[in-house]
Amino acid sequence: MAAQLGGQPIIILREGTERTRGQEARNSNIMAAKAVAAAVRTTLGPKGMDKMLVSGDNITITNDGVTILREMEIEHPAAKMLVEVAKTQDDEVGDGTTTAAVLTGELLERAGELLEQGVHPTIIASGYRMAAEKAIELLKDITHTISENDEEALLNIARTAMTGKGAEGSKDKLAEITVAAISSIVDEEDGKKIVDIDNIKIEKKVEQSVDDCELVKGIVLNKNKAHNNMPNTVKDAKIALITRPIEFSKMELEAEINISTPGELSRYLDQEEQIVHDIVNRIAASGANVVLCQLGIEDIAQHFLAKEKILAIERVEKKDMDKVARAIGANLITSLDDFDAADIGNAGLVELRGHGEDKMLYITECSNPKAVSIIIRGGTEHVVDSTERALEDALRVVGVAIEDEKLVAGAGSPEIELALRLKDYASTLTGREQLAVAKFAEALEIIPKTLAENAGLDFIDMLVELRSQHEKGKKDAGLNVFTGKVENMWKNGVIEPLRVKTQALNSATETAIMILRIDDVLAATGGAGPESGACGGMGGMGGMGGMPPGMMM
């Protein structure tokens, strides 16, 4: 890039920097975002298809939007913004990630049509903001209010979140587990309900079937005891959580020990053994009869712990240690020289269950009743992973529903209602923003249209029928993809938290506007030019080269 001063060129950017400007830059970014949206669009809804993502030996089969976008390893900068939309949606509400990504892509496609007609990007951005604000306001008219005691509504929310995902065959059982788990951890701060999903421990086990998943009041760890002679069951457990290894501390400084006789060697080994014995005695003196160690426990320490009838578990993950600490009211012990009974936690029962070496540790009757665990079972690792993703989505949306107590019908119902009302709103505007608001309304119809297409239905017939029902005032009318008919989805139990819709609308609008406002792309090629696929030169879709095989667009 150079500028002219009195006929003399002045170099502003270093050599090799590529620059794309104006409409070309916008077209490139819009194409990239649309391609990503198209990749996940076929996964939307109960009849959505799955994607197989292959990275080396790691194979993931899923139709979860955020998982797909995260695993695709997208390189194009504008396309990465759609990944951020999905991640934000997942972090905030746990579901609706595909909806947010698809809506962003459609908003950009409609904006591209206006750009071709000569409408300035700033006008489009202004119109989109007006439309999004109006849509959030209109949603209030179709919102239903529930309470945390409305168990049937909560079950329906969980079922809706899991429909179309790998665990759909057992969604009734999993929905019951979800609602029971969330209901047990609801807290209240300043008169407002708070649901912290971190209080729920999820443990996976490849065995039996998804129908054998269970909810445990307490903490479950997929761990076995460190030594065979340790007890399998401890009642009235006093649990010590130790973050240090239980072993003889090796000398950290360089030192040389001269041993000249077998007797000196024996005394040195006896001294090392005595130090470990003293550590175990201190643990026993604190009253602890169960030890969870974040690091390793050496063999001689295991032997002494077993002699004291102390059940010890080694190499427990840090996040699990934190969950256990909350559940039993214990402090993490960071020094084996300085701890006492006040650091020890309590549980009514600690026991190992299972067969042979394949055992799990159950810590139940905890002092904190909000500690719960869910054991996910399945015939294969892929089934277990798919079930975990579905369950996490359900847990998040049920938690959001309890916090907000506001729901809307699903199955494309809110989008059609908003599309119709926004078209009416557009007709009241006088400026060019009217065009952008109308395009925003058209973009919303991509959700019911996609649901129909993925179900093998004629989307034109379905959209016409949906519009007709909503014009008659049936605000909860949505598309039943199983019957191919437009029905009252609230009565059918297809419902979602209001926050899922508002978050998707806000995220999609903000991202579309951000991409539209970019009119100049400067891509430095220092070590990461078009050849490396970092930006693909920004001239096309070369930057999508980072996708796994089978996901190229």
N, C-alpha and C positions, 0 to 999 in steps of 0.2 A: 504494500500500500504506500503510495507516494503522493505528495502535494507539490505544486509548482510555486516557486518564488522567483520572479524575474527570469523565468526560463530555466531556472536551476531546480531539478527535482530534489525534494527533501524526503528522506526515508523515515516513515513514522513507525511501521511495524517491521519486525525482523523478517528476513527472507524465508520464504516457505509458508508464511501464514496465508491461509485461504479465507476469502471473504465472500459471503453470499448476502445479497441485499434485496430489500423491497419484497415484491410479490413472490420472487423465486424462493426467498428464505421462508416466507409464510407457507407457501405451497409444500416445501420440503417438510416443515414441522407438522403441518396438518396431515400429510400423507403418513408420516411416521406414527403419529398418535392414532390415526384411523386404523393402521395395520395392527397395532397392539390391541385395540378395542375389538377388531374382527377376530383376533386369535382367541379371545376368551368368550366372545358372544355366543358361540354354540354350546357353552356350558350352562347358560342361564336357565333357571327354572327346573321343575320336577322332571321334565323330559330331556334336560340338557345332557350332552355327551361328555365323556371323560377325555383327558389328555394324558398321554404317556410322555413323561419328561425323562430323558436319558442323559446322564452325565457320568461317563466312565462306567463303573460297575453299579452305580447308584441309579435305581429306577423308581420313579414316583408316578403313581397313577391317581389322578384326582380331577375333580371339577371345581375345586375351591379357587376362586379368582385370585386371591392374594398369593396363594401357594404357587399357582401357575406363573404369575408375573414375577415372583421372586426367583423362581428356579430358571426362568428363561434367560437370565443374565443379559438383559438388553443393554446395548451400548449407545444408541442414538440419544443425545441429550434431551430432545423434546419428548421422545417416547418414554424416557425414564420418569418424566413427570406423571405419567399415568400409573406407573408403579407406585409412586409416592401417594397418589390419590387412593389406591387400593390399600396401601399400608396404613394410611391415616384412618380410613374407614374401618379397617380391622382393629386398630388400636382403640378407636373411640367407641365402637358399637359391636364389633365382632362379626357382623354379617353385612350383606349388601355390597361386597367388594366388587363383584362382577357388574352389578347395576351401576355403580359409580364409574367404573372404567368405560362401560359401553355408552353411558350417557355423555361422558366427556368426549368420546370419539364422535358421537352424533352431533353434539353442539358445534364441534369444529367443522364437521362436514356441512352443516347448514350455514355456518359463518362463511365457509368457502364460496357458497352460492351467492351470498350477498357481496363478497369481495369482487366476484366476477361481474356483478352488476354496478360496481363502482362505489359501493357504500364504504365509507372510511372505517378502519378497525376501531377507532375511538368511539364512533357511533354505535357499532355493534357491541362493544364492551359495555357502554352505558345502558343500552337496551337489555342486555343479558342481566346486568345487575338489577335493573328495575323488575325484570321478569322473575328473577330468583326471590327478591324480597316479597313480591306479590304472591308467589307460589307458597312461601312459608306462611304468609298470612292466610291464604285460602285453605291450607291444610287444617287449620283450626276448626273449620266447618265440618270436616269429615272425621274428626278425632273422637275416639271413644275413651272414656275414663274407667279404669278398673282399680281395685285395691290389691294389696299383696295376698289377701285371703281368697281371691278369686282363682282357685286352683285350676278350674277347667280352662280359663283363659290362658293361664301360664303354661299349662300342658300343651295347648294349641300353638302357642308361640314357639315352644321347643320343637314340636312336631314340624311346624312350618320351616324352621331353620334347618332341620335335618332332612327334609324332603328333597329327593333328588341326589342326595349324597350317599356315600358307600354304606352307611349304616341304616338306610331307609327300611330295610326288612325288619329291624328291631327297634324302630323309632318310638313305639309306644312304651316299651320297657325303658329305653334310654331317656325318654321325656320324663317319666316318673322319677328316675334317678336324678335328673337335672333339677327338677323343681324341688325335690326333697333336699338336695345338696345346697342350692341357693337359699332356700327358706331357712336353713339352719345357720347361715352365716350373715344374715341381714343385721346390720348395725344401725344405730341412729346417732347423728351428730347435729346439734342445733335444730332439732325437730325435723331433720331431713334424713331420709333413708340412704344408707351407704352399703354397697355390696363390693367387697374386695375379693376378687376371684383367686388371689394368691393364697387365701385361706383354704382352698381346695387342693388337695394333693392328688395328682393323677398318676397312676402306676399302670404300666402295660405288661401284659403276659400273653405270650403266644401259646395258647392251649384252649381246648374246648371251643365254644362258639360265642358270638356276640351276645346271644341271649343269656349267657352266664356272667355278664358284667354285673358288678355289685357295688353298693354304697356302704362304706364302713364309717361308723362314728368313731373317728380317731385317725391315726396316721399309719399308713402301710408303706413298708420299704421292701423293695425286691432284693433282700439281703439275707444271707445265712450267718449262723454264729461262727466266730473265728476259730473255735476249738471244739472237737467232738465231745469232750467231757463237760462242757458247759451245759447248764440247764436249758430245756426247751420252753419252760413256762416259769414266769416270775409274777406272783401276786403281790399287791401293794408295792409296786415297783418304785424305787428311788433311782432316777436316771441322771447320769453324769454325761454331759456333752463336751467332749474334749477335742480341741482343734489341733493339738500337737500330736506327733507320733509318740506312742508308748514304747520307749526303747532306751538303751544306754546311749547317752549323748556322746557322740564322737568328738574328739578334740578338734576344734576348729583351726587352731594354730598349728604350724608345722612343728612337730615334736618327734624326738627319737627316744624310744624306750629300749634300754639294753637289758635283755633277759639272758642270764648266763646258765641258769640251772632249771631243771623241770619244776622244782619247787616254786621258783619265782613266777613261772608261767601259770602254775596252778593258783597261786595267790592272786595274780592279776585277774584271772578269769573269775575267781570267787568274788573279788571286789566288784567286778562288772555285774555279776549276777546279783550281788547284794544291793547294788544301786537300783536295779530294776525291781527287786523285791520290795525295797523301801517305797518306790513309787506306787506299787500295787497296794501296799499296806496303807498308804495315805488315802488312796481311793476308797478302800474298804472302811477306813476310820471315819470317812465323811458320811457313811451310811448308805452309799450307792451300792445297789445290787444289779444294775444294768449300766453298761458303758457303750456309748456311741462315739466312735473315734473318726474324725474327718480324714486322718492319714492312716498309716500302717501300725500294726501291733506286732512286735517281734515275737518269735517263737517262745522264748523263755517267759516273756510277759504274759502270753496266752496261757502258758502252763500255770503260772501263779494265780492268774485271774480265775481259771477253772477250779483250782484248789479252794479258792475263797467262795465258790459257787456264784460267781458273778458272770452274767450273760453279757458278752462283749461282741460288738459288731464293728468291723473296720471298713475304712474307705467309703464313708457316707458322704454324699455330695454336700457342698456348702448350702445350696438352696434347701435341701432336705433337712439339714441341721437347723436352719432358721425356722422352718415350718414346725419341727418337733419342739424347738425352744418356745415358740408361741403357744403350742398346744399344751405343754406340761408346766409352763411357768418357770423354766430354767434359764440360767445364764450360761453363755458359752465360756468354757474354761480354756484360757490361752496360756496359762502357766501351771505346770504340774507341781510347782513348789509353793503356790499361793492360791488355795481355794478352800472352801469350807462347805458346811451343810446348806448354807443359804443359796449356794449356786446350783444345788441339786433340784430337779423337777420331780413331779409325782404323776403316776398313772395307776389306775386300779389293776390293770392286767397288761403284761407284755408276754407274747407267746409267738412261737414259730409254728406256722401251719404249712402243710404240703407234704410231698413224698420225697424220700431220699435227699439228694443234694438240692433239689428244686423247691426250696422253701421260701416263704415270705414272712417278714416280721410285722406283727400287728401290735400297735400300741393303742389300747382302748381305755375307756373310762378315764379320759384325760381331765385335768382340772379346768381346761378351757373347752366348753361344749361346742364352740364354733369350729373346732378342728374336725374336718371330714376328709375322707379319701374316696376316690372312685377307682376301682380296678377294672380296666378294659381288657377283655379277652377276645380272642379270635383265632381262626384256624391257621392264618398265615400272617407274616409280618406286614404285608400290604393291607390286609383287612384291618389289623389292629391300628395301623397308622391312619387309615382312612376314617375309622371310627373315632379316633382321637380328634381329628380335625373337625368332624361333624359335632362331636360332643362339646368341644371348646366354643364353637359358634353358638350352640344352643345355650350354654352356660352364660355367655356374654349377653345375649339378647334377653334372656329371662332376667338377668341382673339389671339390665337397663330398663326393662319394663317395670320392675319393682321400684326402681329409683324414681322414674318419671311418672308412672301410672297412666301413661297415655299411649294408645294404640290406634293403628289404622288397619283397614282390610288390605289384604295382599292381592296377588295374582293380576297385577296391572291396573287395579281399580283406582288407586290415587293418581297415577300418571294420566289416565284418561280424563278423570275429573279436572285435574289441573290444566290439561291441554285445552279442554273446552272453555274453561273459565278464563284462561290467559288469552285465548283468541278474542273473547268478548272484551277483555281489558285492553287489548291492542287496538281495537277499533275506537276506543275513547281517546287515544293519543293522537297528537297532531304532527309531531316531528318524525324524522327518519327512524327514531328509536322504535316506532311502531313496527317496522319491518323486522327488526331484531327480536322483539317480543313475540311476534307471530312465528318466527323461525324457532324460537325457544320452545313454544307450544308444540310445534311439529316434532321437534327433537324428542320431547317426552314420550311420544307415541312409539318410540323405538323399543320400549320395554314390553308392552303387550304384543307388539308386532313380533319381537324375538321369541316370546313365550309361545306364540302360535306357530311360528316357523319351526321351532325346535320340537314341537309336538306333532309336526306333520300336518298341520291344519292350514286352511286358506286364510292368510292373515288379512286379506282385504275384507272378506266376509266377517271375520271376527271383529275387526276394527269398526266396521259399519254397525254391527249389532251392539258393540260396547258403547259407541257414541249414542246410539238410539236409546239405550237403557238409561244412560246418565242424563240425557236431555229430559227424560221423564222424571228425573229427580231421584233415581235409584243410585245413591252415592257409593254404595258398597258393592255394586255389580262388577264382577271380575271374570276372568277367563278360567273356567274349569278345564284344564288341559286333558283330564282323564275322560271326560264326557264330550268335550268339544262344544260345550254350551256356555253361555253367559249366565252366571248365577250369583246369588248373594253370598259373597265370600266370607262375610262376618259370621253368618249363620253356618257356613261350611267349616268354620274354624281355621280359615287361612288368614292369619293376622300377624302383624309385625309391630315392633315399637315405633312410635312416631319419630324417634331420634334417628333410626336407620334411614328414613326418607329425608329428613332435614339435613343430615350430615352428607348424604349422597348428593343432594341438590347443591349445597354450599360448596363442597369440594370440587364437583364437576364444573360448576360455574367459574370458580376462582381459577382453576387450572386452564380452562378454555380461554379465559380472558388473558391470562399470563402468556399463553402461547401466541395468541392473536396479536399482542402488543409487541412481539419481537419482530423487528424489521431489518436487523443486521446481525449476522452471525460471523464471528471471527474465530477461526479454528487454527490454533498453533499446531504445527506438525512436528515439533521437536520431540522425536522418539515415539510419537503416538499419532502419526498422520493417517491419511486414508488407507495406506497399505496395512496399518495395524488394526484398522476397523474401529479406532476410538471414536471418530466422528463421521466416518464415511464421507469426508469431504463436505458433509452437510448438503450435498447436491441431490441426494436421493435417499435410497434405503440401504446404502452400503453399510451403514452403522448398525444394521440389524444382524450383522454376521455373527454376533455372539450367541445366537439362539441355538439350543440343542437340535440335533437332527430331528426332522419331522415337524419342526415348529417354524420353519423358514416361511417368510411372507413376501 
